Amino acid sequence: MTNDMPELPSSSPAPMRRIPVAIGTVVIGALIGLAGVYGIGGLNRSTTGDPACRGAVDLAGKLAPLAHGEVAALTMATAPLRLPNLAFEDAEGKPKKLSDWRGRTVLVNLWATWCVPCRREMPALDRLQTKLGGPSFQVVAINIDTRDPEKPKNFLKEANLTRLGYFSDQNAKVFQDLKAIGRALGMPTSVLVDPQGCEIGTIAGPAEWASEDAIKLVTAALQPIAAGF
């Protein structure tokens, strides 16, 4: 595997199914502090956060029984936390922020081409976007390759992943911002965010996002009343 960040050693492939606390691919480096070993302890949940996000915590508690099977590694929010207003760029290089999706539930995903579990996870994210993407939900997958911006674009094209929008942060500041609040231990990292920008749940490592388990959980997050919540 070609690694466009020499200081970060590559990892060996890891299965995507039922990884309890899956964190892969690279050891923490001086540039972006990536932790890359499977089996590191769970996400830090000590952040007190924003009291306005209490609704997201309540929803997380109700969704918790659905966090099993292919999404068993999803850690549900237990304290109100509004995510930083992550800043990145779209495919045309125009600035974007997480707040641009205010009013939608969002699955924020951080990935890179040098991250083997990330590459394996992308087709499932593409299928999740195909099935549920729309006015109420979007997968926002942010690439953090720091060199050769064409490489991740070519990866998506060659893998025929056409439903995912392309977003990037070549400085990997989005990783640092999530790491600072204890929500990024390694790659890939995904955070389910409610329409107010509050954390519902976070997973460190890959998941089968197109699985029945994942679809059911995300659908319930979008339609809590219909789901009996």
KAKAZI-V764029 format. One record per backbone hydrogen bond with DSSP energy under -0.5 kcal/mol. NH is the residue of the N-H (numbers start at 1). CO is the residue of the C=O. Records with the same first field share a line. If there is no record, write none. Layout:
# KAKAZI-V764029
NH = CO / CO
This chain:
# KAKAZI-V764029
4 = 2
8 = 5
9 = 7
18 = 16
20 = 18
22 = 19
23 = 21
24 = 187
25 = 36
33 = 29
35 = 185
36 = 34
39 = 21
40 = 37
44 = 182
51 = 49
53 = 50
54 = 51
56 = 53
57 = 53
58 = 54
59 = 55
60 = 56
61 = 57
62 = 58
63 = 59
64 = 60
66 = 63
67 = 63 / 64
68 = 66
71 = 68
72 = 69
74 = 71
75 = 202
76 = 74
77 = 200
83 = 81 / 197
86 = 84
88 = 96
89 = 168
90 = 94
91 = 166
93 = 90
96 = 88
98 = 86
100 = 97
101 = 98
102 = 99
103 = 195
104 = 101
105 = 136
106 = 193
107 = 138
108 = 106 / 191
109 = 140
110 = 189
111 = 142
115 = 112
116 = 114
119 = 115
120 = 116
121 = 117
122 = 118
123 = 119
124 = 121
125 = 121
126 = 122
127 = 123
128 = 124
129 = 125
130 = 126
131 = 127
132 = 128
133 = 128 / 129
134 = 137
137 = 134
138 = 105
140 = 107 / 138
141 = 139
142 = 109 / 140
143 = 141 / 167
144 = 111
151 = 148
152 = 148
153 = 149
154 = 150
155 = 151
156 = 152
157 = 153
158 = 154
159 = 155
160 = 157
161 = 156
162 = 160
167 = 141 / 165
168 = 89
169 = 143
172 = 169
176 = 172
177 = 173
178 = 174
179 = 175
180 = 176
181 = 177 / 178
182 = 179
183 = 178
188 = 110
189 = 110
190 = 203
191 = 108
192 = 201
193 = 106 / 191
194 = 198
197 = 194
199 = 81
200 = 192
201 = 192
202 = 75
203 = 190
205 = 188 / 203
208 = 70
209 = 207
211 = 208
215 = 211
216 = 212
217 = 213
218 = 214
219 = 215
220 = 216
221 = 217
222 = 218
223 = 219
227 = 223
228 = 225
229 = 224
